């Protein structure tokens, strides 16, 4: 089984699953907008700017899909909006339904609008996430929204998800970007070899 990287670099810090749920609980308590933004950022590996750039027309709840227009040369992808029948906090279909029901029609076509109307700025999302992370009891180094992208990558790889699928979910053009999240140990390699040989012989 692949392990999450243990790099001390700030850019690769991720949340443990329990920490993700803690942030989602804090976001849900704050409001439907905050909850939907954090959940989408996590499940689709989106940057703050990418979440803020989402348009209402990017979401198709009838067909259960969302168009993710990524930045920094990453892929534009159409991904599933899932119900997730296990953990209720991961039900993004319901989260989006609740936000769209409360979202005021101020003439803006952006999905997430500010309280004053119009597009929500990425710096506002930064401050929002920091506040939620503090409420969830996360340490300072994990109080940045980019940890959500690193978290979904780490969790998928830890669950032995095919790297090609992880790459597509994160919108990486190059598999090398996805490989940054992969680390293995000698013990893991030996265990995998023994398992493979058992299947062959």
C-alpha positions, 0 to 999 in steps of 0.5 A: 500500500502506498503511503502519503509523503512525509515531506516537511515542506509547507506546500505538501502539508495535508489534513488527516481524514478526521481533520477534513471532517472537523473542518467540514463540520465547522464550515457547515455550522458557519453556512451553506456557502462555506460548506459547499466551497470547502467540500468542493475544494477537497473532493475535486482538488481545487485551488482557492481561485478555481473555487471562486471562479466557478459559475452557476452554469458549471454545475449540473445537478440533474446530471450530477456533474461539475466543470472544473476550469483549472489554472496554472496549465492544468486540465479542464475536467468535467467531474461527478457531483456525488451523493456519498451515501456513507459520510453525510459531510461528503455529500456534495450534491446535497451541499450544492442544492442547499447553497443554490436554494439560499444563494441570492440572485444578484445578477452575478453568474458566479456560483459563490457570491459575497455577502455584498454581491458579486464574485467572492475573492480568493483572499476572502476564501483564504480568510474564511478557511483560516477561520474555519480551520481555527474553529476546527482546532487545526494547527497554524500550518494547516490553516491554508485552503491549499491543504485541501488539494494536497489532502485529497491527493494523499488520501486517494493514493493512500487508498491505492487509487490508480495514479492515472485516476488521481491525475485526472481528478486533480487535473494534472497534465503530467503524471509527474505532478501526481507522483509528488504525492507518492512515497514507498518504503522497502517494507511496502515494496517487499510486501507488494512483491511477495503478493504479486508472486503469490498471484503468479505462482 
